Amino acid sequence: MSGKLYGVSVGPGDPGLITRRAWDLLQSGAHWTYPIRNEKSDSYALDVVRRSGLPLPDNHTALIFPMTHDKEKLAGYWLRAAQTVLEILRRGEDVLFLVEGDASTYATFSHLARTVASIDSAVEIKTIAGVSSFNAAAADLQMPLADTDDTLAIVPAGYGVEMLDRLLADFDTLVLLKVNAILDQILDLLEARGLMEESAFIERAGTPEERIVHDLDQLRGEKVNYLSLLLVRNSHRVRGPMVRGCRKRKAR
């Protein structure tokens, strides 16, 4: 009998946001696996769980997923990780893959699960939902993501400021993830659009190192953490009339 593979969401950083379902699985005796960037690095997802007070079990395995955009190189690491997971599953053990935030949202688990399934389609794979970083950030900032018929876009900032500028025509709230690479360019866009005061920055949401910045000018020229995001409320957006429950787009 093969074990089951679980993508276990552990939330963005606060152990109190681990769900009851994830908590039960973490104490089920299943084999823990977790991502690391290299052999010398720590696992962010594992750190969230350990700060909850749960001890690291004897049956645990780190899986290497380097920080690179080289798809061919990444595919090799996904394959090796999948093979490692399959060896454990075929011993009859359930495998938990710990995921920071939510396992369905920009998470490594989707690549791992897809690779495992491509090798052995009989493996049962389950995803345990969790709290995403932007939900936790909005709660900490007391900043609603959307209200009534508001529109909401969640995008990695790496798509570039040109696309982000276009999104402002159609969305009331932008959640910009991974802003570290082009933060100054984003700040220039927000300033040009008059949205600096309606935006907020949060880094390492829910962790002891969490940082919130409302005066975004303070961030110019700063190298911020990879685990950072911007919430942008776009009150300047021109909206069309409501017709039969649907907001019609305003002609430009």
N, C-alpha and C positions, 0 to 999 in steps of 0.2 A: 504494500500500500504506500503510495506516494503522499508526502505531506502537502500542506497548502501553503501558498505564498501570499503574505499579507503586506500591503503597503500601509504602514501604520503612521498616520499623521500625528505629530506631537505638538503642533502649534508653533507660533513664531518665536517663543523664547520663555514665556511665563509657564512654569510647570503646572500652575493652576488651570491652564487652558487645555490640558490634556483631557480628552473626552473619557467618559466612563468605559466606552467600548475599547478604546486604546489601552486604558489602564488595566482592564481585565486581561487583555492579550499579553501585555508586558509581564504579567505575573502567572502566565499559563504554563511556563516551562518550555515555551518555544525557543528556537534558536534565533538570537538577535543578530542581524547584520545592519551595517550602517556605512554611509559614504564618508570617505576621506579624500583629500586632494592628492596626497602623496604619503609615503610611509612614515614621514616625520610629523605630519599634521594631525590635529585633533578633529573630531567629528562634532559639528555644531548640533546636529540632531541628538546625538548621544549625550552631549552636555546638558541639553534641556531635560532629558529623562533622568540623568544622574542627580540633577539639582532637585528633582522631585523626592529624592530620598531612596529611590529604588537602587539596590546594588547591581553591579554588572554581573550577569550570570556567567557560569563557567563556559557555557556554550554560546560563544559570540565570535563574530568574524567581521573584520573591516574589509570593505570593498573599495578599491581605488577608482576614482573618477576625476581625472585631472581637469584643471581649469584651462580649457582650450576650445577654439572654434573649429579645429581640424576634424572634420566629420570622419575621415578615414581612421585617424588615431583614436577618436572616441569609440568608434565601432569596435575596435579591437579590445578596448577596456570593457565595454558592455558585454562582449562575448565572453571574456574571461570571468567577469562577475556572474553572468548567467550560468556558466558551467560550474562555478563554485556553488551557487545556490542549488543547482540541480543535483549535485552530489549529496548535499544535505537532505534535500527533499526525498531522494530515492532511498535514504536510510529510514524513511518514515517519519522524519521530524518536520513539524511546521516551521516555517521561516518567516520572521518579521523583518521587514526592511524599514528602518526608522527614517522618517521624512520630516524635515522642518516645515512648518506651515501646513499646507494642505496638499496631499499627495496627488491631487488632480490638477493642480495649478502650477505650471512652470516647474515641474518636479522631475528629478532624475528617475523616480520610480516608473514612470511611463515607458522610458527607454528600456529599463531592466525587464519589466513585465513583458514588453513586446518581444524582446530577444529570447526570454525564457520560453514564451509561447511558440516562437518560430522554431525552436529546437524540439520541444515536446508539447504538442497541443493538448495533451491530456491533463496537464497540470492545472489544478484549480487555483485561480488568482482572485483575490479580493482586495478592494481598496477601502480603507477606513477613513471616513471624512474627518477633517479637522478645521481649526481656525486659521485663516490665512493672515499674512502679515498686514495686509491693508485693512482687514476688519478690525484687528487689534489696534492698529494705528488710529483709525477713525474713532474708536471707543476712547482711547487715551487722550485724543485731541478734543473730544466732545464735538466732533465735526461730522455731521451726517453725510453719508455717501450719496444718498438719493432720497427724494421725497416725492410722494404722489406720482406724477408722470415725468419726473426728472430722468434724463438719460445719463448713463454711466459708461465710461471706457476705461479698461484696465490694459495697459500696454507697457512693454519694456521700452525705456527711454532710448535705447540704442537704435530704434528705427529712425531717429533723427528729428531735428526741430522742424523741418519742413512738413513732415507728416503730423507732428504734434500741433502745429499751427493750423493745419486743415481740420483736425479733430475739434478744435475749439468752436468751429461753426456749428457743430452738430451735438455736442455733449455738454451737459451742465456740470459734470464732475469728471476730472481726469485723475486716475491713479497712475503715476509714473514710477515704474519699478526700475531698479538697477540704474540709478541716475548718476552714479559716480563718474562714468566716463565722459559725459558731456554736460556736467552740472552748470558750468558758467554759461554755456550756450542756452540752456533752458531758462536760466535766470534772466538773460537778455530778452528772451521771448516773452516771459511773464511781465517784465518791466514794460516792454513796448505795448503789451496788451492791457496794462493797468491792473494786473492780477497778483501783484506781489503781496498785497495785504490780505488777499483772500486765499493764500496758499500757505502750506505748512510742511516742514521737513521733519522726518523722524528716522532715526537710525537705531538698528538693533532693537526693534519694538519688543517690549515685554521682558527684556533681559535686565540684569543689574546695571549694564552699561548703556541702557536706553538714553537717547538724547533727542530732545524736541527743540526745534528752532522755528520761531515765528518771524523773526527779523531776518529774512533770507539774504540780505546784503552781507550779513556776517559770514556767509558761506563762500563768497567769491574768492577764488584762488585756493580754496582748501581741498585737500584730498580726503574725501569722505569714504566711509566704509562701504564695501560691496553690498551689505545688507541694509540698504537705505532706500527711501522712497519719498515722493512728493505727492501730497494731496492738493488738488487745485479745484476750487469752486469758481465756476465761470458765470457770475451773475450778469455779465454784460451780453450774454447770448440773446439774440433776437429770436423769439419763438413765435410760431404760427398759431392760429386759432384752434380750439378744441372742436372737433367735428365727430359726433357719434363715438365719443370715448377715445378718439385717436388725435394726437397732436399733429396737425398738418405743418409741413415744413414751410418756413417763410421763404418767399422768393427772394433771391439775392439780387 
